[in-house]
């Protein structure tokens, strides 16, 4: 993206990121050619197809059209060929010397990232709904909250005094995302901070106000390794492939230093 796309002048960080991308592509393209990936059938077929339009010998065979493309330097200048070679080099670098991890490696990886595989915290709660159509619903909600607290009202009884609402008055084991989908993000944030065993609120939804009684907040539940083994493996493999690609790029930068004329890149 440039100024025409966003209406903003690129920052030095934006420019450096773009330059880094160009350098990475150039290095991978050079390495792909050095390894002979430009002899791949997909590249040869593409170049031959281009010469059907560019060439002046309509009866030439595919091999002859390919040689004509080489003579014109299309193997070095064609953008599609460049993208093919860069992508092939990325895939090759990522999978080079790839070997499956041991069980101990996977378990250690799971342990280091165990919080990423935890089920989200969940809440079980009751809610008394007061519709916006009540007029000064905010004042009524505050009054009703005081009454419920003074009376020590049980939630199963209290919800009978509320207005009709499409969601049941008691919800069990709801994550923050589920609560936000039903009531909105403001309600979900307020519910997360509500103390269990007492009436809290009022919490706003798009339809009115709610007084809530939290039965319990369940903390995040750590998933056993066996239940998430495939997810752990896929993430481990992705990180290992990224690591191998980054290592190759470091080697290529050291072997093939490029001159970059930009104040943003140093």
Rosetta blueprint (number, residue, H / E / L):
1 X L
2 X L
3 X H
4 X H
5 X H
6 X H
7 X L
8 X L
9 X L
10 X L
11 X L
12 X H
13 X H
14 X H
15 X H
16 X H
17 X H
18 X H
19 X H
20 X H
21 X H
22 X H
23 X H
24 X H
25 X H
26 X H
27 X H
28 X H
29 X H
30 X H
31 X H
32 X H
33 X H
34 X H
35 X L
36 X L
37 X H
38 X H
39 X H
40 X L
41 X H
42 X H
43 X H
44 X H
45 X H
46 X H
47 X H
48 X H
49 X H
50 X H
51 X H
52 X H
53 X H
54 X H
55 X L
56 X L
57 X L
58 X L
59 X L
60 X L
61 X L
62 X H
63 X H
64 X H
65 X H
66 X H
67 X H
68 X H
69 X H
70 X H
71 X H
72 X L
73 X L
74 X H
75 X H
76 X H
77 X H
78 X L
79 X H
80 X H
81 X H
82 X H
83 X H
84 X H
85 X H
86 X H
87 X H
88 X H
89 X H
90 X H
91 X H
92 X H
93 X H
94 X H
95 X H
96 X L
97 X L
98 X L
99 X L
100 X L
101 X L
102 X L
103 X H
104 X H
105 X H
106 X H
107 X H
108 X H
109 X H
110 X H
111 X H
112 X H
113 X L
114 X H
115 X H
116 X H
117 X H
118 X L
119 X E
120 X L
121 X L
122 X E
123 X E
124 X E
125 X E
126 X E
127 X E
128 X E
129 X E
130 X E
131 X E
132 X H
133 X H
134 X H
135 X L
136 X L
137 X H
138 X H
139 X H
140 X H
141 X H
142 X H
143 X H
144 X H
145 X H
146 X H
147 X H
148 X H
149 X H
150 X H
151 X H
152 X L
153 X L
154 X L
155 X H
156 X H
157 X H
158 X H
159 X H
160 X H
161 X H
162 X L
163 X L
164 X L
165 X L
166 X L
167 X L
168 X L
169 X L
170 X E
171 X E
172 X E
173 X E
174 X E
175 X E
176 X H
177 X H
178 X H
179 X H
180 X H
181 X H
182 X H
183 X H
184 X L
185 X H
186 X H
187 X H
188 X H
189 X H
190 X H
191 X H
192 X H
193 X L
194 X L
195 X L
196 X E
197 X L
198 X L
199 X E
200 X E
201 X E
202 X E
203 X E
204 X E
205 X L
206 X L
207 X L
208 X E
209 X E
210 X E
211 X E
212 X E
213 X E
214 X E
215 X E
216 X E
217 X E
218 X E
219 X L
220 X L
221 X E
222 X L
223 X L
224 X L
225 X H
226 X H
227 X H
228 X H
229 X H
230 X H
231 X H
232 X H
233 X H
234 X H
235 X H
236 X H
237 X H
238 X H
239 X H
240 X H
241 X H
242 X H
243 X H
244 X H
245 X H
246 X H
247 X H
248 X H
249 X H
250 X H
251 X H
252 X H
253 X H
254 X H
255 X H
256 X L
257 X L
258 X L
259 X L
260 X L
261 X L
262 X L
263 X L
264 X L
265 X L
266 X L
